[in-house]
Amino acid sequence: MRWLICLVGLLCHSALATEKEAVDNVISNLHKFAAQANYASYFAQYDEEAIFIGTDASETWTLEEFKNYAKPVFDRGSGWTYKSRERHIYFSPNKDVAWFDELLDNASLGLTRGTGVLIKTEGGWKFTQYHLTIPIPNELAKTLTSQIKTFSAGNKKPVE
């Protein structure tokens, strides 16, 4: 009986490891295809209902809006390069939704954070949301948020 319990536990752990590896590959591929400015492969990682949330408060885009933003950039062959420092992946109890957070390095922005949600589809794991942020050290938060408030007020944009 004890061997049966161990076997079931091993199989469950193995299945989760396989799903985690699959999700990890999709996230890594997203970064790889962006760095290569590979438009078709990059956007193949997204579900058709996906949302992309960028670093600017105005950047909450549907997939089509994000494609329109990215197409000219990718057409120039530049894309964008983010290298993962550290990544954590989590799953819903039924293992059909995964979410993650990771710290990323970018040449122009420095340290950034990517977070997102992936769903398991018939075609494999797909991004349904991706969110890029710039983590602000607590010691700088008051100064930076004050600057953001001033900027937003000066541009007559609502401060959320």
C-alpha positions in Angstrom: 0.0 0.0 0.0 2.8 2.4 0.9 4.4 1.9 -2.6 1.0 2.8 -4.2 0.8 6.1 -2.3 4.4 6.9 -3.2 3.7 6.1 -6.9 0.6 8.3 -7.0 2.6 11.1 -5.3 5.4 10.7 -7.8 3.1 10.8 -10.7 1.3 13.9 -9.4 4.6 15.7 -8.8 5.8 14.7 -12.3 2.7 16.0 -14.0 3.0 19.3 -12.1 6.7 19.6 -13.1 5.8 19.0 -16.7 3.1 21.7 -16.6 5.5 24.1 -14.9 8.2 23.4 -17.5 5.6 24.0 -20.3 4.6 27.4 -18.8 8.2 28.3 -18.2 8.9 27.6 -21.9 6.1 29.9 -23.0 7.3 32.7 -20.9 10.9 32.3 -22.0 9.7 32.1 -25.7 7.8 35.3 -25.3 11.1 37.1 -24.3 13.1 35.3 -27.0 10.7 36.2 -29.8 10.5 39.8 -28.6 14.3 40.1 -28.7 14.3 38.6 -32.2 11.5 40.9 -33.3 9.7 37.8 -34.4 6.2 39.3 -34.7 4.3 36.1 -35.6 5.9 33.8 -33.1 5.7 36.5 -30.3 2.0 37.0 -30.7 1.4 33.2 -31.1 2.1 33.1 -27.3 -1.0 35.1 -26.6 -4.6 34.0 -26.3 -6.9 36.0 -28.6 -8.6 37.7 -25.6 -5.3 38.7 -24.0 -4.6 42.0 -22.4 -1.1 43.7 -22.2 -0.5 46.2 -19.4 2.6 48.4 -19.9 4.6 50.6 -17.6 2.6 53.8 -18.5 -0.9 54.2 -16.9 -2.4 54.6 -20.4 -1.1 51.2 -21.6 -3.9 48.7 -21.0 -4.2 47.2 -24.4 -6.3 44.5 -26.1 -4.3 42.1 -28.1 -5.1 44.0 -31.3 -4.1 47.3 -29.8 -0.8 45.8 -28.6 -0.2 44.3 -32.0 -0.7 47.7 -33.6 1.8 49.2 -31.2 4.4 46.4 -31.7 4.2 45.9 -35.4 6.2 49.0 -36.5 8.8 48.3 -33.8 9.2 44.7 -34.9 9.2 45.7 -38.5 12.3 47.8 -37.8 13.9 44.6 -36.5 14.4 46.0 -33.0 11.9 44.3 -30.7 12.8 44.5 -27.0 15.1 42.4 -24.8 14.3 41.4 -21.2 16.4 38.8 -19.5 14.9 36.9 -16.6 16.8 37.0 -13.3 14.3 35.1 -11.2 10.9 33.5 -12.0 8.1 32.0 -9.9 5.2 30.1 -11.4 2.0 29.1 -9.6 -1.1 27.1 -10.6 -4.8 27.0 -9.9 -6.0 23.8 -8.1 -7.2 22.2 -11.4 -4.0 23.2 -13.2 -5.7 25.0 -16.1 -4.6 28.5 -15.0 -1.0 29.6 -14.2 0.3 32.9 -13.0 3.9 34.1 -12.6 6.1 36.9 -11.4 9.7 37.5 -12.5 12.4 40.1 -12.2 13.9 41.1 -15.5 16.9 43.1 -16.7 16.5 45.5 -19.6 19.3 47.7 -21.1 17.3 50.9 -21.1 15.0 50.5 -18.1 17.2 48.4 -15.8 15.4 46.2 -13.3 11.7 45.5 -14.3 9.1 43.1 -13.2 6.9 41.0 -15.4 3.7 39.3 -14.1 1.1 37.5 -16.0 -1.6 34.9 -16.3 -1.6 32.0 -18.7 -4.5 29.7 -19.5 -4.3 26.1 -20.8 -5.9 25.9 -24.2 -6.2 23.2 -26.8 -3.2 24.7 -28.4 -1.1 24.7 -25.2 -0.5 27.4 -22.6 -1.3 31.0 -23.8 -0.9 34.4 -22.2 -4.2 36.0 -21.2 -2.6 38.9 -19.4 0.9 40.3 -19.3 1.9 43.2 -17.1 5.3 44.9 -17.2 6.2 47.2 -14.3 9.2 49.1 -13.0 9.6 48.2 -9.3 10.3 51.3 -7.2 12.4 50.9 -4.1 10.5 51.9 -1.0 13.1 54.6 -0.2 12.3 56.3 -3.5 8.5 55.8 -3.6 7.4 59.1 -2.0 9.6 61.2 -4.3 8.7 59.3 -7.5 4.9 59.2 -6.7 5.0 62.9 -6.0 6.6 63.5 -9.4 4.0 61.2 -11.0 1.1 63.1 -9.4 2.6 66.4 -10.5 3.1 65.1 -14.1 -0.4 63.6 -14.2 -2.0 66.8 -12.9 0.0 69.0 -15.3 -1.2 66.9 -18.2 -4.8 66.8 -17.0 -4.7 63.1 -16.7 -6.6 61.5 -13.9 -4.5 60.2 -11.0 -5.7 56.8 -10.1 
